């Protein structure tokens, strides 16, 4: 053996000896039983921190998450979205319905307004055409004095005036009007409010509320006399009815007596023309009353008539000294006033003054 190889061998041996000594100082060799004990000591569940335990449980639970859970979550999300869409539809539906109702209401309201205005126009044109059955008298007829004995007999009934010039210079063709409507009984004239209309008397107090003089179905109706009174104006209280038209036609102009101060004083008379002559009445009471008022009272005796006159004077908005006597009677014009809960009736009472009878 050469000296060099021998020297290297001695050196390697020394290195191996040093290595063995180091391994003896840091012995990492364990048998299996010692290793398990070591693991148990390092990972004792009793010593596991809460943070670590929670983290580990979350990781374990995350392992159990699968595709089915994902599908369930997606389905729940879809259901929630659909519910929101349905809720949105339900919230929009009332708005659409309200808009539809509003449009429908406006259309219906517009149609009603048009219908009412159309009826007004038809009725107004009809009564304008009927005015051709009246004529303006150029000169008053001569006053004719009757025998004294005959005059006394008349005074026991209703006062007679022989001066035609004390009455409106208007003549009425009742024969021509009767050809159009045989139920014609009078012509009503109120100069203060420019009222001039034919008057009918039906079998009841309903028909002419919505039928014109020419028997046309129309909300404007016709001026009519109470069906229960005498058509010759001999009843204690003769009622006339007419609609309070918004355009001022029919009895719509009567409200002017309450609205225009002093109008009554300009011309306080109402004239009723019939086939026998012209009857003049003076207004003594004007007022508004409730719809179910007891003032719809024809009066069947002088006692009732006297009581009625007293009550009418108490209700009146104007003060006129009028006394009820057995030699006079009265007329009452009635129309509606207001709408809804505030709806009332307007009464205009007028007492008999005198009459002009046509010559036979």
C-alpha positions as MATLAB code, in Angstrom:
seq = 'XXXXXXXXXXXXXXXXXXXXXXXXXXXXXXXXXXXXXXXXXXXXXXXXXXXXXXXXXXXXXXXXXXXXXXXXXXXXXXXXXXXXXXXXXXXXXXXXXXXXXXXXXXXXXXXXXXXXXXXXXXXXXXXXXXXXXXXXXXXXXXXXXXXXXXXXXXXXXXXXXXXXXXXXXXXXXXXXXXXXXXXXXXXXXXXXXXXXXXXXXXXXXXXXXXXXXXXXXXXXXXXXXXXXXXXXXXXXXXXXXXXXXXXXXXXXXXXXXXXXXXXXXXXXXXXXXXXXXXXXXXXXXXXXXXXXXXXXXXXXXXXXXXXXXXXXXXXXXXXXXXXXXXXXXXXXXXXXXXXXXXXXXXXXXXXXXXXXXXXX';
ca = [
       0.000    0.000    0.000;
       1.336    3.336   -0.921;
       1.822    6.047    1.652;
      -0.701    8.408   -0.041;
      -3.556    5.898   -0.036;
      -2.906    4.941    3.493;
      -2.933    8.593    4.532;
      -6.378    9.119    2.835;
      -7.779    6.079    4.510;
      -6.774    7.302    7.890;
      -8.403   10.682    7.100;
     -11.711    9.092    5.992;
     -11.847    7.058    9.109;
     -11.430   10.113   11.272;
     -14.327   11.882    9.398;
     -16.595    8.893    9.903;
     -15.814    8.837   13.581;
     -16.702   12.537   13.922;
     -20.001   11.971   12.056;
     -20.936    9.089   14.267;
     -20.302   11.147   17.375;
     -22.554   13.943   16.010;
     -25.409   11.498   15.300;
     -25.127   10.173   18.809;
     -25.622   13.726   20.160;
     -28.759   14.410   17.895;
     -30.467   11.039   17.637;
     -33.596   11.387   15.329;
     -34.174    7.663   14.986;
     -37.548    6.528   16.585;
     -39.314    3.275   16.484;
     -43.026    3.290   15.424;
     -44.375    3.187   18.950;
     -42.274    6.159   19.964;
     -43.401    8.011   16.799;
     -47.111    7.562   17.591;
     -46.551    8.841   21.112;
     -44.758   11.827   19.700;
     -47.605   12.597   17.274;
     -50.152   12.275   20.018;
     -48.189   14.688   22.115;
     -47.956   17.237   19.274;
     -51.651   16.986   18.188;
     -53.577   16.452   21.420;
     -57.246   17.503   20.758;
     -57.454   18.856   24.274;
     -54.843   21.432   23.429;
     -56.446   22.437   20.058;
     -57.247   26.140   19.939;
     -60.747   27.366   19.139;
     -59.521   29.278   16.109;
     -57.835   26.177   14.733;
     -60.886   24.042   15.482;
     -63.215   26.471   13.657;
     -60.912   26.676   10.705;
     -60.666   22.913   10.509;
     -64.436   22.470   10.739;
     -64.938   24.987    7.944;
     -62.491   23.061    5.807;
     -64.195   19.774    6.604;
     -67.596   21.251    5.803;
     -66.287   22.701    2.593;
     -65.381   19.205    1.519;
     -69.023   18.166    1.850;
     -70.228   21.011   -0.505;
     -71.200   19.532   -3.842;
     -73.081   20.362   -7.073;
     -76.511   19.570   -5.606;
     -76.084   22.352   -3.063;
     -75.147   24.706   -5.855;
     -78.251   23.777   -7.821;
     -80.423   24.328   -4.746;
     -78.915   27.735   -4.165;
     -79.394   28.690   -7.806;
     -83.005   27.490   -7.679;
     -83.644   29.543   -4.548;
     -82.097   32.560   -6.210;
     -84.267   32.061   -9.299;
     -87.387   31.715   -7.142;
     -86.533   34.903   -5.287;
     -86.019   36.727   -8.596;
     -89.344   35.451   -9.921;
     -91.077   36.530   -6.723;
     -89.614   39.992   -7.109;
     -90.794   40.137  -10.730;
     -94.298   39.002   -9.730;
     -94.355   41.567   -6.937;
     -93.310   44.249   -9.405;
     -96.069   43.175  -11.785;
     -98.594   43.258   -8.975;
     -97.470   46.745   -7.991;
     -97.724   47.996  -11.586;
    -101.147   46.437  -12.226;
    -103.074   48.862   -9.948;
    -101.345   51.779  -11.657;
    -102.348   50.478  -15.088;
    -105.879   49.875  -13.824;
    -106.108   53.404  -12.390;
    -104.866   54.882  -15.661;
    -107.413   52.830  -17.581;
    -110.232   53.880  -15.256;
    -109.134   57.512  -15.527;
    -109.117   57.350  -19.332;
    -112.450   55.547  -19.353;
    -113.871   58.059  -16.881;
    -112.694   60.993  -18.968;
    -114.190   59.415  -22.057;
    -117.456   58.658  -20.318;
    -117.538   62.101  -18.736;
    -116.858   63.702  -22.090;
    -119.623   61.661  -23.683;
    -122.063   62.635  -20.915;
    -121.171   66.310  -21.287;
    -121.625   66.049  -25.037;
    -124.917   64.187  -24.568;
    -126.236   66.772  -22.103;
    -125.181   69.688  -24.289;
    -126.729   67.988  -27.292;
    -130.025   67.519  -25.427;
    -129.906   71.148  -24.307;
    -129.439   72.279  -27.883;
    -132.228   70.049  -29.214;
    -134.677   71.203  -26.539;
    -133.711   74.860  -26.936;
    -134.209   74.703  -30.705;
    -137.550   72.979  -30.235;
    -138.891   75.653  -27.902;
    -137.574   78.403  -30.140;
    -139.566   76.899  -32.982;
    -142.643   76.710  -30.748;
    -142.405   80.449  -30.183;
    -143.874   80.859  -33.652;
    -147.198   79.941  -32.060;
    -147.080   83.205  -30.144;
    -147.473   86.596  -31.734;
    -146.714   90.143  -30.733;
    -149.789   92.331  -30.633;
    -149.145   95.728  -32.174;
    -151.981   97.535  -30.459;
    -153.935   96.710  -27.320;
    -157.530   95.713  -27.735;
    -160.142   98.262  -26.718;
    -161.296   98.093  -23.157;
    -164.833   96.786  -22.982;
    -167.130   97.547  -20.060;
    -169.653   94.889  -19.172;
    -172.996   95.371  -17.461;
    -172.754   96.133  -13.752;
    -174.828   93.130  -12.715;
    -172.580   90.679  -14.633;
    -169.456   92.307  -13.210;
    -170.692   91.723   -9.647;
    -171.098   88.038  -10.407;
    -167.501   87.871  -11.675;
    -166.174   89.597   -8.575;
    -167.549   86.803   -6.441;
    -165.054   84.526   -8.198;
    -161.792   85.984   -9.478;
    -161.217   89.644  -10.200;
    -161.490   90.564  -13.846;
    -159.557   93.304  -15.627;
    -160.987   94.699  -18.859;
    -157.837   96.486  -19.970;
    -155.837   94.198  -22.243;
    -152.949   96.664  -22.202;
    -152.170   95.766  -18.590;
    -150.891   92.404  -19.825;
    -148.038   91.332  -22.103;
    -148.694   92.175  -25.723;
    -148.468   88.553  -26.743;
    -151.038   86.207  -28.219;
    -150.874   82.398  -28.093;
    -152.176   80.055  -30.806;
    -153.493   77.214  -28.664;
    -155.165   75.513  -31.598;
    -151.865   75.145  -33.425;
    -150.067   73.958  -30.261;
    -152.815   71.395  -29.598;
    -152.114   69.804  -32.978;
    -148.552   69.131  -31.800;
    -149.468   68.104  -28.257;
    -153.127   67.837  -27.186;
    -152.071   68.034  -23.508;
    -151.312   71.750  -23.843;
    -153.107   73.686  -21.072;
    -151.288   77.021  -20.736;
    -148.389   79.281  -21.646;
    -146.190   80.610  -18.826;
    -144.561   84.027  -19.073;
    -142.159   85.638  -16.514;
    -140.811   88.874  -17.959;
    -138.197   89.615  -15.271;
    -136.188   86.481  -16.137;
    -137.132   86.194  -19.855;
    -139.124   82.985  -19.353;
    -141.734   82.008  -21.937;
    -142.813   78.358  -22.364;
    -145.803   76.204  -23.251;
    -147.246   74.208  -20.343;
    -148.662   70.688  -20.512;
    -150.553   68.583  -17.981;
    -149.867   64.847  -18.072;
    -151.487   61.901  -16.385;
    -148.732   61.972  -13.750;
    -145.832   64.164  -12.645;
    -143.153   61.886  -14.096;
    -143.540   61.667  -17.854;
    -142.647   65.244  -18.750;
    -139.535   65.205  -16.587;
    -137.735   63.659  -19.574;
    -140.025   64.325  -22.552;
    -140.249   67.572  -24.453;
    -143.408   69.287  -25.625;
    -143.137   67.434  -28.935;
    -142.942   64.134  -27.019;
    -139.211   63.626  -27.685;
    -137.216   61.753  -25.045;
    -134.913   64.436  -23.648;
    -133.499   65.235  -20.207;
    -134.577   68.857  -20.583;
    -138.195   67.754  -20.307;
    -141.055   70.233  -20.503;
    -142.747   72.733  -18.185;
    -145.801   70.954  -16.809;
    -148.710   71.605  -14.481;
    -149.371   69.337  -11.513;
    -151.526   66.418  -12.641;
    -153.898   66.789   -9.666;
    -154.916   70.450  -10.018;
    -157.650   71.944  -12.178;
    -156.216   72.956  -15.575;
    -158.388   76.118  -15.609;
    -156.357   77.612  -12.700;
    -159.275   77.414  -10.287;
    -157.433   75.378   -7.615;
    -156.239   77.092   -4.452;
    -152.593   76.352   -5.302;
    -151.606   75.472   -8.880;
    -148.112   73.977   -9.183;
    -145.835   74.335  -12.218;
    -142.662   72.254  -12.522;
    -139.591   72.664  -14.720;
    -135.925   71.702  -14.756;
    -133.216   74.073  -13.553;
    -131.172   73.930  -16.756;
    -127.530   74.976  -16.492;
    -127.787   77.039  -19.653;
    -130.559   79.120  -18.047;
    -133.424   77.693  -20.094;
    -136.680   76.245  -18.717;
    -136.783   77.127  -14.990;
    -133.026   77.689  -14.915;
    -133.561   81.444  -14.907;
    -135.590   81.473  -11.660;
    -132.382   81.451   -9.608;
    -131.762   84.977  -10.826;
    -134.382   86.198   -8.354;
    -132.129   85.024   -5.505;
    -128.825   86.052   -7.078;
    -129.627   89.445   -8.581;
    -130.599   91.971   -5.947;
    -133.478   94.206   -6.944;
    -134.528   92.055   -9.923;
    -137.865   91.271   -8.327;
    -138.809   94.948   -8.051;
    -138.289   95.523  -11.796;
    -141.159   93.185  -12.703;
    -142.775   91.115   -9.911;
    -145.493   89.531  -12.066;
    -146.073   86.099  -13.560;
    -148.599   85.690  -16.383;
    -150.393   82.509  -17.326;
    -152.139   82.370  -20.706;
    -154.857   79.798  -21.398;
    -157.704   79.421  -23.870;
    -159.995   81.644  -21.783;
    -157.704   84.582  -21.151;
    -154.628   85.850  -19.288;
    -154.116   85.505  -15.514;
    -151.802   87.844  -13.629;
    -150.040   86.843  -10.387;
    -147.697   88.812   -8.150;
    -144.672   87.118   -6.575;
    -144.737   87.285   -2.770;
    -142.334   84.545   -1.691;
    -139.030   83.095   -2.992;
    -136.815   80.653   -1.088;
    -134.864   77.378   -1.106;
    -136.162   74.354    0.786;
    -135.253   70.701    1.336;
    -136.394   68.147   -1.276;
    -138.845   66.428    1.094;
    -140.422   69.690    2.225;
    -144.147   69.697    3.141;
    -144.618   72.734    0.870;
    -145.801   70.468   -1.982;
    -149.311   71.201   -0.819;
    -152.167   71.797   -3.227;
    -154.614   72.878   -0.473;
    -158.114   71.429   -0.536;
    -159.851   74.104    1.523;
    -159.634   77.788    2.255;
    -158.355   77.001    5.749;
    -155.454   75.004    4.295;
    -154.817   77.693    1.719;
    -154.626   80.402    4.392;
    -152.191   78.319    6.449;
    -150.074   77.664    3.359;
    -149.831   81.376    2.489;
    -148.738   82.146    6.047;
    -146.010   79.480    5.916;
    -144.818   80.599    2.478;
    -144.419   84.165    3.766;
    -142.390   82.891    6.742;
    -140.024   80.996    4.428;
    -139.553   83.848    1.990;
    -136.291   85.697    1.340;
    -138.271   88.786    0.304;
    -140.896   90.667    2.302;
    -144.234   91.399    0.625;
    -147.502   92.068    2.373;
    -149.996   89.560    0.977;
    -153.226   88.375    2.504;
    -155.120   85.253    1.532;
    -158.774   85.854    0.748;
    -161.537   83.663   -0.599;
    -161.550   85.732   -3.786;
    -157.997   84.857   -4.818;
    -155.733   81.864   -5.163;
    -152.077   81.327   -6.011;
    -149.563   79.560   -8.251;
    -146.254   77.953   -7.248;
    -143.243   77.426   -9.519;
    -140.844   74.696   -8.353;
    -137.430   73.637   -9.630;
    -134.343   71.904   -8.277;
    -131.285   73.728   -6.967;
    -127.791   72.358   -6.296;
    -126.558   68.766   -6.501;
    -125.754   65.812   -4.246;
    -126.149   66.261   -0.510;
    -126.707   69.991   -1.004;
    -129.586   69.542   -3.400;
    -132.629   71.685   -2.626;
    -135.812   72.977   -4.199;
    -136.507   76.551   -5.202;
    -140.041   77.791   -4.626;
    -141.555   80.881   -6.209;
    -145.055   81.705   -4.926;
    -147.325   84.258   -6.569;
    -150.806   85.334   -5.551;
    -153.621   86.070   -7.968;
    -154.064   89.745   -8.942;
    -156.549   89.796  -11.807;
    -157.364   88.269  -15.173;
    -158.241   89.389  -18.626;
    -160.832   87.187  -20.352;
    -161.035   86.990  -24.129;
    -164.267   88.216  -25.681;
    -166.585   85.420  -26.845;
];
